[in-house]
Amino acid sequence: MNKARLPLIAILTFWAPGLAIADPQSECSVDASSQVEIGNCLDTAEHVADATVASSLGFAMSAVQELDETTGRASAVPALKAGQAAWSAYRDQHCEFVGATYGGGSGTGIAIKSCRVDLARARADDLMRYAQ
């Protein structure tokens, strides 16, 4: 664990015991006894997160199509498509960077998968803001 995070975790644990401090890797580590099991769990989590992004994107796309029809402009749909493509490229590159910080160690794949799940969860949440 990063020693710089220890004081923050200690403070949050003491002052906010109800606050969940979890990431996909931690979630998968609860019931796993090996890196293989953690990796398998993260594969499942990534599949679920990607499906959630796809679903959220569908809802957002329906909303922006309706907006474009209502306003008579064709600007929101292309903007959402471009934004999704840019996000996807960002996720791939950023998570490769995260993996590179592990210096080729045995946790590299787990770090990359965990990063992908984290970013996908955030993206799905963001997309749902525009689906209303």
C-alpha positions as CSV (number, residue, x, y, z in Angstrom):
1,M,0.0,0.0,0.0
2,N,1.1,3.5,-0.7
3,K,2.5,4.9,2.5
4,A,1.2,8.4,1.6
5,R,-2.3,7.1,1.7
6,L,-2.1,5.6,5.2
7,P,-2.8,8.8,7.2
8,L,-5.8,9.5,5.0
9,I,-7.2,6.0,5.4
10,A,-6.6,6.2,9.1
11,I,-8.4,9.5,9.4
12,L,-11.3,8.3,7.2
13,T,-11.6,5.1,9.2
14,F,-11.7,7.0,12.5
15,W,-13.9,9.9,11.5
16,A,-16.2,8.3,8.9
17,P,-16.6,4.6,9.7
18,G,-19.6,4.3,7.5
19,L,-17.7,5.5,4.4
20,A,-16.8,2.7,2.1
21,I,-13.3,2.9,0.8
22,A,-13.3,0.2,-1.9
23,D,-12.1,-0.2,-5.4
24,P,-12.7,-3.2,-7.7
25,Q,-9.5,-4.9,-6.7
26,S,-10.4,-4.6,-3.0
27,E,-13.9,-5.8,-3.7
28,C,-12.6,-8.9,-5.5
29,S,-10.0,-9.6,-2.9
30,V,-12.6,-10.1,-0.2
31,D,-13.4,-13.7,-1.2
32,A,-10.3,-14.5,-3.4
33,S,-7.3,-16.4,-2.2
34,S,-5.1,-15.9,-5.2
35,Q,-4.3,-13.4,-8.0
36,V,-5.9,-15.8,-10.5
37,E,-9.2,-15.6,-8.5
38,I,-8.9,-11.8,-8.2
39,G,-8.3,-11.6,-12.0
40,N,-11.3,-13.8,-12.7
41,C,-13.5,-11.6,-10.4
42,L,-12.2,-8.5,-12.2
43,D,-13.0,-10.0,-15.6
44,T,-16.6,-10.5,-14.4
45,A,-16.7,-7.0,-12.9
46,E,-15.3,-5.5,-16.1
47,H,-17.9,-7.3,-18.2
48,V,-20.7,-6.0,-15.9
49,A,-19.3,-2.5,-16.0
50,D,-19.0,-2.5,-19.8
51,A,-22.6,-3.7,-20.1
52,T,-23.7,-1.0,-17.8
53,V,-21.9,1.6,-19.8
54,A,-23.5,0.3,-23.0
55,S,-26.9,0.4,-21.3
56,S,-26.3,3.9,-20.0
57,L,-25.1,5.0,-23.4
58,G,-28.3,3.7,-24.9
59,F,-30.4,5.8,-22.5
60,A,-28.3,8.9,-23.0
61,M,-28.4,8.4,-26.8
62,S,-32.2,8.2,-26.7
63,A,-32.4,11.4,-24.7
64,V,-30.0,13.3,-27.0
65,Q,-31.8,12.0,-30.1
66,E,-35.0,13.4,-28.7
67,L,-33.2,16.7,-28.0
68,D,-31.9,16.9,-31.5
69,E,-35.4,16.2,-32.9
70,T,-37.0,18.8,-30.6
71,T,-34.5,21.5,-31.4
72,G,-34.2,20.6,-35.1
73,R,-30.4,20.5,-34.7
74,A,-28.2,17.5,-35.3
75,S,-25.6,18.3,-32.7
76,A,-26.1,16.3,-29.5
77,V,-26.0,12.9,-31.1
78,P,-22.7,13.4,-32.9
79,A,-21.2,15.1,-29.8
80,L,-22.2,12.1,-27.6
81,K,-20.7,9.7,-30.1
82,A,-17.5,11.7,-30.3
83,G,-17.4,12.0,-26.5
84,Q,-17.8,8.2,-26.1
85,A,-15.1,7.5,-28.6
86,A,-12.8,9.9,-26.8
87,W,-13.6,8.4,-23.4
88,S,-13.0,4.9,-24.7
89,A,-9.6,5.9,-26.0
90,Y,-8.8,7.7,-22.8
91,R,-9.8,4.6,-20.7
92,D,-7.6,2.3,-22.7
93,Q,-4.5,4.6,-22.6
94,H,-4.9,5.7,-19.0
95,C,-5.3,2.1,-17.7
96,E,-2.2,1.1,-19.7
97,F,-0.4,3.9,-17.9
98,V,-1.7,2.6,-14.6
99,G,-0.4,-0.9,-15.5
100,A,3.0,0.6,-16.5
101,T,3.4,2.0,-13.0
102,Y,3.6,-1.6,-11.7
103,G,6.9,-2.1,-13.6
104,G,5.8,-5.4,-15.2
105,G,5.1,-7.0,-11.8
106,S,2.6,-9.6,-11.2
107,G,-0.1,-7.1,-10.2
108,T,0.0,-5.3,-13.6
109,G,-3.0,-7.1,-15.1
110,I,-5.1,-6.7,-11.9
111,A,-4.3,-3.0,-11.8
112,I,-5.3,-2.5,-15.4
113,K,-8.6,-4.4,-15.0
114,S,-9.4,-2.6,-11.8
115,C,-8.7,0.8,-13.5
116,R,-11.0,-0.2,-16.4
117,V,-13.8,-1.1,-14.0
118,D,-13.4,2.1,-12.0
119,L,-13.6,4.3,-15.1
120,A,-16.5,2.4,-16.6
121,R,-18.5,2.8,-13.4
122,A,-17.8,6.5,-13.4
123,R,-18.7,6.7,-17.1
124,A,-22.0,4.9,-16.7
125,D,-22.9,7.3,-13.8
126,D,-22.0,10.3,-15.9
127,L,-24.0,9.1,-18.9
128,M,-27.1,8.6,-16.8
129,R,-27.1,12.3,-15.9
130,Y,-27.8,13.0,-19.6
131,A,-30.5,10.3,-19.9
132,Q,-33.1,12.2,-18.1
